[in-house]
Every structure is written in structure tokens, then in C-alpha cells.
Amino acid sequence: MDNLTPKTIVNELNKYIIGQDNAKKAVAIALRNRWRRRRLPEELRDEVLPKNILMIGPTGVGKTEIARRLAKLASAPFIKVEASKFTEVGYVGRDVESMIRDITEIAVNMVKAEHMERVQEKANSIAEERILDLLLPPTFSKKTENMEEEKAKYNETREKLRVQLKKGKLDSRYVEIEVKEKMMPFGVISNVALEEIEFNLKEMLGSMLPEKTKRKKMKISEALIFLSNEEASKLIDMDKITKEAIDRVQQSGIVFIDEIDKVASRGQSHGPDVSREGVQRDLLPIVEGSTVNTKHGPVKTDHILFIAAGAFHISKPSDLIPELQGRFPIRVELDSLGKDEFIRILKEPDNALIKQYIALLFTEEVSLVFEDEAIEEIAAIAATVNEKTENIGARRLHTVLERLLEDVSFNACEMKGVTVNINKAYVHERLRDIVKDEDLSRYIL
């Protein structure tokens, strides 16, 4: 975090997202302010609240991607939720507190993975010894005259097996290992919906549930992974992980609330607007700062960064209840994307779509070569389709490119060593139907 200055953050975001400089600047400042806050005296630190951000702009212009990349840069727990999926307390549906429970679960898994990685080398070593014990159990249990000689021969054979194991020469052999499973006290559940409940109960009850041990046969390659994960789990401290995860959520968590415009009421006092306002009022204490009980413990939301986003085609930000508006003091408008932006999106980012398709098809030894005129034509067609139908922003490029390369992708396994030159004529030939057809519904994502 020390090196993540606002300029550095914007430069990193520029590698993946074209344009939207105002939004990038706003999130970069918000992230840097977290670093600044942690360096304040303790009595002042708790008083400095995050400046939550409201992003206004059509779909497919990069709102979610900016927030997701920001979280990745900061190694922060991140969750995207859709405001329209929530219902007012007392109604059937998801309650707003579930977003905090979900991001806490994400953080626990994130921190657990980090701790597992630190002990993985030791866990791998223990797992290797356990496999060798299965392949070559010690045969000397009583003292004999030749005991030292037997031990030497045993160790020599074991080391030869170890070499073969490390080289993967034993991967296809089978071993039988003991597997422990948590048992539910009320028998087998076959219904799919109830199976999810059973899984969640197992997660919640954890060590309180009785264990059943059974022997399972598996390949050595699979057994090594299974035993390594089992040993890594023994080497980590879950209490420490949970505490660290909760702290990470509280201090650096980012919650992205999409479709916030869908819960904005439009001045009516009856019908669905009442429910929309109810959702806003349920969101308010979470965004203002409250304590949410999760299965891992209470989580304070005071310093979580909330980024809300919406197209606001029908409603406007002022249709949100005043209290909620006040909790999103930073507002940025994102620009619509046209042909020029699409050209840059196709060529410039580190994860540019054209680079992805070239890499994917090269796995089949098929070389794709895109001419500049072809890229311009792809961008122009995507922009035209957006104008004629629903504007879904850069997501339209996925549709157009998938259509363009459909035949190549289908036949690639039979085109080893072939170079496919994508020029303007190729684009016209493959995509003329999209341009001519006024009913473009089948090309809408």
C-alpha cells in the first residue's frame, strides 16, 4: 500500500480499463485515503469515515471493472451485489445484511488461502512422507541382530521411491487413505435445495458435528493433493485467520452495489416504490456504520468502502432518499463508449479481447492476425448495433467477436499451423448479417 499513490493506482487501472478518468481518479483517492487514515492517531482514526462513491453511467462502460481491479490492487475483500435483488425486511428475498456476511466469507477464504500457501511447503513434505509410509510400511518392529542392516536397506528403498514420487512416475498407482467426513445427525438429504442447507449447516456447526472415517482408494497424484491440503489445514490457526479476515473486511473491504437506480423511488407513495424505499432504508444503517452478526463473529461496517452504481435512465440520484444520498458524497459520471473507445479497448489493455482470442487459438497452433482496418470495422459494427438496439457498452464487443470467429473457433482443431488473416473484407463477410438485419435481437447479450 505504501507504493500505491493515486497516480500509481490510475496507471494500474489504465492497463485494463480505457477512459473513465474521473472515476479512476475518485477511486484512487478513496483507496489512498485508507492508507492515510491508518497513519492517524488512534483517537482521530475512528472519526475519519470513507467517502463512498456513486458511479453514474450506462451498462458496460467499466463501473464494476474499476471497483474489482481496485480491490485486487489493494488485496482487499470485494463483493458485487445487485440492489434490485434485495427486499425490504419482512419480505421473501435477500436481506441487505447478507452482503456483509458474504464479504466476510470471501475474506476468510482469502486469508485462509494466504496462510495455507505459507505452510504449503511443509504440508507437501508431510504428505510425501505419508504416501511413502503407505507404499513402504516399516517392516522392522522388534530388535534383531541385523536391525541396522534392515534399516539401511529400508531407507535406501524409501529414497528410491521418493525420487520416483517426485518425478511423477508413481502418479497413476493407487493407494488407500483414510478420509474423515462430518456426519449430519438427521440422515441423508436427497433434495437438491436441502443439500445446500446441509452444506451450510456443516459449515456453521463445524467441529461440533461427529466425524466418520472411511477408507478411500485414489491415485497417488490425487492423494498427494488431498493429504497436502489436510496437513496444511492442521498447520494453520483458524481463530487467527478469522480475526485477521474480519479486520480486513472492516478496514479495507469494498462493497460494490450495482443497480442502485432500480431501488430509487420516483415520488410515488404506493405500489413498488414503497418497497424500493424500504430497501434503501435497510441499506442506510449498513452504509452509515453498524454491526452485522456473521457466523465468524460481529463485523463493523463503519469503514467499509461502499461504491454504488447505476445507469439512472428512468430515475435520477436525487430520487434516492436524502439520508442515503448523503452517504455517497463522491459522484462521478462515466462516459458512454463509441467506436474510438472500442478500438482502444480491442487493442490496448493488458487483457484486450483480441489478445485473448489470439492466445486462445494459438493453443491449437492457429495464428490470428488482425489488421488495423479490421479492428476499426469491428468497433464500428459494435457501436452501430449498440445504437440500433440496447446499448450494452463494451460487452457488445464480446458478441461481435464471438460471431466473427465462430467458424475458426469451431474448426481450429483441424487447422493446425494455419494463419488466419482478419482483414476488413473478412469482417464484412462474417458480420454482414448483423449490419443488414434490422431485427438484431439474437445478437443481444
Salt bridges, closest charged atoms under 4 A:
ASP2 OD1 - ARG39 NH2 2.97
GLU12 OE2 - LYS15 NZ 3.05
ASP46 OD1 - ARG37 NH2 3.89
GLU65 OE1 - ARG68 NH1 3.59
GLU65 OE2 - ARG69 NE 2.79
GLU82 OE1 - LYS85 NZ 2.69
ASP95 OD1 - ARG101 NH2 2.95
GLU97 OE1 - ARG101 NH1 3.96
ASP102 OD2 - ARG94 NH2 3.02
GLU105 OE1 - LYS295 NZ 3.52
GLU105 OE1 - HIS296 NE2 2.88
GLU114 OE2 - ARG248 NH1 2.88
GLU128 OE2 - ARG162 NH1 2.75
GLU128 OE1 - LYS166 NZ 2.96
GLU129 OE1 - ARG158 NH2 2.77
GLU129 OE2 - ARG162 NH1 2.62
ASP133 OD1 - ARG158 NH2 2.94
GLU149 OE2 - LYS153 NZ 3.69
GLU156 OE2 - LYS160 NZ 3.70
GLU159 OE1 - ARG162 NE 3.18
GLU176 OE1 - ARG215 NE 2.89
GLU178 OE2 - ARG215 NH1 3.44
GLU181 OE2 - LYS214 NZ 3.56
GLU203 OE1 - LYS295 NZ 3.52
GLU211 OE2 - LYS182 NZ 3.40
GLU230 OE1 - ARG130 NH1 2.78
GLU231 OE2 - ARG130 NH1 2.60
GLU231 OE2 - LYS234 NZ 3.42
GLU244 OE1 - HIS115 NE2 2.96
GLU244 OE2 - ARG248 NH2 3.06
ASP258 OD2 - LYS80 NZ 3.65
GLU259 OE2 - LYS262 NZ 3.66
ASP273 OD1 - ARG276 NH1 2.10
GLU277 OE2 - ARG281 NH2 3.44
GLU288 OE2 - ARG327 NE 3.90
ASP319 OD1 - LYS316 NZ 3.61
GLU323 OE2 - ARG281 NH1 3.52
GLU348 OE2 - ARG344 NE 3.12
GLU365 OE2 - LYS416 NZ 3.76
ASP372 OD1 - LYS347 NZ 3.61
GLU377 OE2 - HIS428 NE2 3.38
GLU406 OE1 - ARG403 NH1 3.66
ASP407 OD2 - ARG430 NE 3.86
GLU429 OE2 - ARG430 NH1 3.29
ASP433 OD2 - ARG403 NH2 3.73
GLU438 OE2 - LYS388 NZ 3.64
